[in-house]
């Protein structure tokens, strides 16, 4: 390597296709099938409750597989874990697409959704670890915010692609879109060269690999402090996905108006991820962590005060902005605090905490709504934003983001 090559400045564009292409394709596949899973279950004879449960199996499969996912990534490496996860997702969606034409198809659909969740867990953890080790620390937040933003773009585009194919192939067409997208993600991942690790520690490969229990013990302080903020942020994000359509229904809006508000909120969400990542890289993580959670908390607490389409739309746009600037924040903080040795195990535990919050947020909303009212439930979820802001203000190091541990 020449001196000029060694000092060549890093550019995210140089790794755009290998780093972000598979993520975009995988999430297009996910997005294509998410709106139709419940409908497929209903067509197979499931009750409304069972259909909702089958949709939930995707998230549960991802949550509970986070810890095994770290071991898979450790054994096979980031690149081949990404390839395998995308291939497994494609096979699972193939089974889901065939569930309507075989006996006991409902059971096949349920198992397929669990596998999709497991595949998403491995894929997400491996790609996060991949970028953490391949991108210089000075570009870390931008890289991981872009990864989060690209994933959201894929989830946003997927339903439209699926809807177009369903015009000709029926409801199973959405699954074939998912199969094609995830298979393409696997092919793209296997045909590209490994990304070079930047600035790896010479001590990273000495001695036995730390165990999951060892990492949990040695980093308990991080998990119990910053991890608490991650739990609250994840609960806040998941709750806002439920709050907007529920409050729209409470105001008597039809599905078209509710979808329009939700879609516009998502569009704002996708526009601000890169500037937020750049701000985190240049100023520090607190500059995004605290404002994003305060904005989302405030917007959620404003929702019960709205009584019209315009009022709810403005609150939803504010939520979208707050969520958009937090894109990649959870991954970035996980990367910052992860050790060079045992990074996969650390990130598996980190993602387990985040997914626990994503599961618990809607449960809190449901519980308070059942006990008091929907308005009270929305206020309770808004409080999570302020709680997360306090935790981040106290626990995130006030120094710049450079990692010295």
C-alpha positions in Angstrom: 0.0 0.0 0.0 1.4 3.4 -0.9 1.5 6.3 1.5 -1.1 8.1 -0.5 -3.5 5.1 -0.3 -2.8 4.8 3.4 -3.8 8.5 4.1 -6.7 8.5 1.6 -9.7 10.1 3.5 -12.6 7.8 4.3 -15.9 8.3 2.4 -19.2 6.6 3.1 -19.8 6.6 -0.7 -16.9 4.2 -1.1 -18.9 1.5 0.9 -22.4 2.6 0.0 -23.4 -0.5 -2.0 -21.9 -3.2 0.1 -22.8 -1.6 3.4 -26.3 -0.3 2.7 -27.5 -2.2 -0.4 -28.3 -5.5 1.4 -30.0 -3.6 4.2 -32.3 -1.7 1.7 -33.2 -4.9 -0.1 -33.9 -6.9 3.1 -36.1 -4.1 4.5 -38.0 -3.8 1.2 -38.8 -7.5 1.6 -39.9 -7.0 5.1 -42.0 -4.0 4.3 -43.7 -5.7 1.4 -45.1 -8.5 3.6 -45.8 -6.7 6.9 -49.2 -5.2 5.8 -50.5 -8.6 4.5 -49.5 -11.1 7.2 -52.6 -10.5 9.3 -54.8 -10.7 6.1 -53.2 -14.0 5.1 -53.9 -15.4 8.6 -57.5 -14.3 8.3 -57.8 -16.0 4.9 -56.5 -19.2 6.5 -59.2 -19.1 9.1 -57.5 -17.4 12.0 -59.5 -15.2 14.4 -58.6 -11.5 14.7 -56.7 -12.2 17.9 -54.8 -15.1 16.4 -54.0 -13.0 13.2 -52.6 -10.2 15.4 -50.5 -12.8 17.3 -49.0 -14.1 14.1 -47.9 -10.6 13.2 -46.4 -10.3 16.7 -44.4 -13.4 16.2 -42.0 -11.5 13.9 -41.0 -9.2 16.7 -40.9 -12.0 19.3 -38.7 -14.1 17.0 -36.3 -11.2 16.6 -36.3 -10.3 20.3 -35.6 -13.8 21.7 -33.0 -14.6 19.0 -30.8 -11.6 19.6 -28.5 -13.5 22.0 -28.1 -16.6 19.7 -27.6 -14.2 16.8 -24.5 -12.8 18.4 -23.1 -16.4 18.7 -23.9 -17.1 15.0 -22.1 -13.9 14.0 -19.1 -14.8 16.1 -18.9 -18.3 14.5 -19.5 -17.4 10.8 -18.4 -13.8 10.7 -20.4 -10.7 9.8 -20.5 -11.1 6.0 -21.6 -14.8 5.9 -24.1 -14.2 8.7 -25.7 -11.4 6.6 -25.8 -13.8 3.6 -27.3 -16.6 5.6 -29.9 -14.4 7.3 -31.1 -13.0 4.0 -31.3 -16.5 2.5 -33.2 -17.8 5.5 -35.6 -14.9 5.3 -36.2 -15.6 1.6 -36.9 -19.3 2.3 -39.3 -18.4 5.2 -41.2 -16.0 2.9 -41.4 -18.7 0.3 -43.1 -20.9 2.8 -45.4 -18.1 3.8 -46.3 -17.6 0.2 -47.2 -21.3 -0.2 -49.2 -21.4 3.1 -52.5 -20.7 1.2 -52.2 -23.8 -0.9 -51.2 -26.5 1.6 -53.0 -28.2 4.5 -52.5 -26.6 7.9 -51.2 -23.5 6.2 -51.8 -21.3 9.3 -49.2 -23.2 11.2 -46.7 -22.9 8.3 -47.4 -19.1 8.2 -46.8 -18.8 11.9 -43.5 -20.7 11.8 -42.4 -18.7 8.8 -43.0 -15.4 10.6 -40.9 -16.6 13.6 -38.1 -17.5 11.2 -38.4 -14.1 9.5 -37.9 -12.5 12.9 -34.9 -14.7 13.7 -33.4 -13.9 10.3 -33.9 -10.1 10.9 -32.2 -10.4 14.3 -29.1 -12.0 12.8 -29.1 -9.7 9.8 -29.4 -6.6 11.9 -26.8 -7.5 14.5 -24.3 -8.7 11.8 -24.6 -5.5 9.7 -24.3 -3.3 12.8 -21.1 -5.1 13.9 -19.9 -5.0 10.3 -20.1 -1.2 10.1 -18.8 -0.7 13.6 -15.6 -2.4 12.7 -15.3 -1.2 9.1 -15.9 2.6 9.6 -13.6 5.0 11.4 -15.0 6.2 14.7 -15.1 9.8 13.3 -17.8 8.6 10.8 -19.5 6.0 13.0 -22.7 7.9 13.7 -23.2 9.0 10.1 -22.7 5.4 9.0 -25.1 3.9 11.5 -27.7 6.7 11.1 -27.6 6.1 7.3 -28.0 2.4 8.0 -31.1 3.1 10.1 -32.4 5.6 7.5 -31.9 3.1 4.7 -33.8 0.5 6.6 -36.7 2.8 7.2 -36.7 3.7 3.5 -36.9 0.0 2.6 -39.8 -0.5 5.0 -41.5 2.5 3.5 -41.1 1.4 -0.1 -41.9 -2.3 0.4 -45.6 -2.0 0.8 -45.9 0.0 -2.4 -44.0 -2.5 -4.4 -46.0 -5.3 -2.8 -49.3 -3.6 -3.6 -48.2 -3.2 -7.2 -47.5 -6.9 -7.6 -50.6 -7.9 -5.7 -52.7 -6.3 -8.5 -51.6 -9.2 -10.7 -50.7 -12.0 -8.3 -53.1 -11.6 -5.4 -52.1 -11.5 -1.8 -49.3 -14.0 -2.3 -47.6 -11.5 -4.6 -46.4 -9.5 -1.6 -44.5 -12.6 -0.4 -42.9 -13.1 -3.8 -41.7 -9.5 -3.6 -40.2 -10.3 -0.2 -38.6 -13.5 -1.5 -37.0 -11.6 -4.5 -35.8 -8.7 -2.3 -34.2 -10.9 0.4 -32.7 -13.3 -2.2 -31.2 -10.2 -3.9 -29.8 -9.1 -0.5 -28.1 -12.4 0.0 -26.6 -12.4 -3.6 -25.4 -8.8 -3.2 -23.8 -9.7 0.2 -22.0 -12.8 -1.1 -20.6 -11.2 -4.3 -18.9 -8.2 -2.6 -15.5 -8.3 -0.9 -15.2 -8.0 2.8 -14.9 -4.5 4.1 -11.5 -3.8 5.6 -11.5 -3.2 9.4 -10.3 0.2 10.3 -8.0 0.7 13.3 -8.5 -2.7 14.9 -6.9 -3.4 18.2 -4.0 -5.8 18.2 -5.3 -7.3 21.4 -8.7 -8.1 19.9 -7.8 -11.7 19.1 -5.7 -12.7 22.1 -7.0 -15.2 24.6 -10.4 -17.0 24.7 -13.4 -15.2 23.4 -15.5 -13.6 26.3 -18.7 -15.4 27.2 -22.1 -13.8 27.1 -22.3 -14.0 30.9 -18.8 -12.5 31.2 -19.8 -9.5 29.0 -23.0 -9.0 30.9 -21.1 -8.9 34.2 -18.2 -6.7 33.0 -20.5 -4.2 31.3 -23.4 -4.3 33.8 -22.9 -0.6 34.6 -23.5 0.3 30.9 -26.5 -2.0 30.5 -28.1 -0.6 33.7 -27.5 3.1 32.9 -27.3 3.9 29.2 -29.2 0.6 28.5 -32.1 2.0 30.6 -32.3 5.0 28.2 -32.2 2.6 25.2 -35.1 0.6 26.7 -37.1 3.8 27.2 -36.3 5.1 23.7 -37.4 1.8 22.1 -40.6 1.8 24.0 -41.3 5.4 22.9 -40.6 4.5 19.2 -42.8 1.5 19.3 -45.7 3.3 21.0 -45.8 6.1 18.5 -46.5 3.6 15.8 -49.7 2.5 17.6 -50.8 5.9 19.0 -51.2 7.7 15.6 -53.7 5.3 14.1 -55.5 4.8 17.4 -56.0 8.5 18.0 -57.1 9.0 14.4 -59.8 6.3 15.0 -60.7 8.0 18.2 -61.4 11.2 16.3 -63.6 9.4 13.8 -61.2 9.5 10.9 -61.4 6.8 8.2 -58.5 4.5 7.3 -57.5 6.7 4.4 -56.9 9.8 6.5 -55.2 7.8 9.2 -52.9 6.2 6.7 -52.1 9.6 5.1 -51.1 11.0 8.5 -49.0 8.0 9.3 -47.3 8.1 5.9 -46.4 11.8 6.1 -45.0 11.3 9.5 -42.9 8.5 8.1 -41.7 10.6 5.2 -40.4 13.3 7.6 -38.7 10.5 9.5 -36.7 9.5 6.5 -35.4 13.0 5.5 -33.3 13.9 8.5 -31.2 10.8 9.4 -27.9 11.9 7.8 -27.7 15.5 9.2 -28.4 14.0 12.7 -25.6 11.4 12.2 -23.3 14.2 11.2 -24.2 16.2 14.2 -23.5 13.3 16.5 -20.1 12.7 14.9 -19.1 16.4 15.2 -20.7 17.4 18.5 -21.4 14.2 20.4 -24.3 11.8 21.0 -26.1 14.0 23.6 -26.8 16.6 20.9 -29.3 14.2 19.3 -30.2 11.8 22.1 -31.7 14.4 24.4 -33.5 16.6 21.8 -35.0 13.6 19.9 -36.6 12.1 23.0 -37.9 15.4 24.3 -39.4 16.2 20.9 -41.1 12.8 20.7 -42.3 13.0 24.3 -43.7 16.5 23.8 -45.4 15.5 20.5 -47.0 12.5 22.0 -48.3 14.5 25.0 -49.8 17.0 22.5 -51.8 14.3 20.7 -54.6 14.0 23.2 -55.1 17.8 22.9 -55.8 17.5 19.1 -59.3 17.3 17.8 -58.9 17.6 14.0 -57.0 16.2 11.1 -54.7 19.1 10.9 -53.9 19.0 14.6 -53.1 15.3 14.6 -51.0 15.7 11.4 -48.9 18.5 13.0 -48.3 16.4 16.1 -47.5 13.3 13.9 -45.0 15.3 11.8 -43.3 16.5 15.0 -43.0 12.8 16.1 -41.6 11.9 12.7 -38.9 14.6 13.0 -38.0 13.5 16.5 -37.8 9.9 15.5 -35.9 10.7 12.3 -33.1 12.5 14.1 -32.7 9.6 16.4 -32.1 7.2 13.5 -29.1 5.0 14.3 -28.8 6.4 17.8 -29.3 3.0 19.5 -26.8 1.3 17.1 -24.3 4.1 17.6 -24.4 4.0 21.4 -24.1 0.2 21.2 -21.1 0.5 19.0 -19.5 3.2 21.2 -19.7 1.2 24.4 -19.0 -2.2 22.9 -15.5 -3.7 23.6 -13.2 -4.9 20.8 -13.3 -8.4 22.3 -16.8 -9.7 22.8 -18.4 -7.0 20.6 -20.9 -9.4 19.1 -22.0 -10.7 22.5 -22.3 -7.1 23.8 -24.4 -6.0 20.8 -26.6 -9.1 21.2 -27.4 -8.1 24.8 -27.8 -4.4 23.7 -30.3 -5.4 21.0 -32.2 -7.6 23.5 -32.7 -4.6 25.8 -33.8 -2.5 22.9 -36.3 -5.1 21.7 -37.6 -5.5 25.2 -38.5 -1.8 25.2 -40.1 -2.1 21.8 -42.3 -4.9 23.1 -43.1 -3.2 26.4 -44.1 0.2 25.1 -47.3 -0.8 23.4 -48.1 -3.0 26.4 -47.9 0.1 28.7 -50.1 2.0 26.3 -52.6 -0.8 26.3 -52.6 -1.2 30.1 -53.1 2.5 30.9 -55.7 2.8 28.2 -57.7 -0.2 29.6 -57.4 1.1 33.1 -58.0 4.8 32.5 -58.5 6.1 28.9 -56.7 6.3 25.6 -55.7 9.9 26.3 -54.1 8.8 29.6 -52.3 6.0 27.8 -50.9 8.4 25.2 -49.7 10.7 28.0 -48.0 7.8 29.8 -46.0 7.0 26.6 -45.1 10.6 26.2 -43.6 10.6 29.7 -41.2 7.9 28.5 -39.6 10.5 26.2 -38.7 12.8 29.1 -37.5 9.9 31.2 -35.2 8.8 28.4 -33.9 12.4 28.0 -33.0 12.5 31.7 -31.3 9.1 31.6 -29.2 10.1 28.5 -28.3 13.5 30.0 -26.9 11.8 33.1 -25.3 8.6 31.6 -23.9 9.4 28.1 -20.4 10.7 28.5 -20.2 14.4 28.2 -16.9 14.1 26.4 -16.9 13.9 22.6 -17.9 10.5 21.2 -14.3 9.1 20.9 -14.2 5.7 22.5 -11.3 5.1 24.9 -12.2 1.7 26.3 
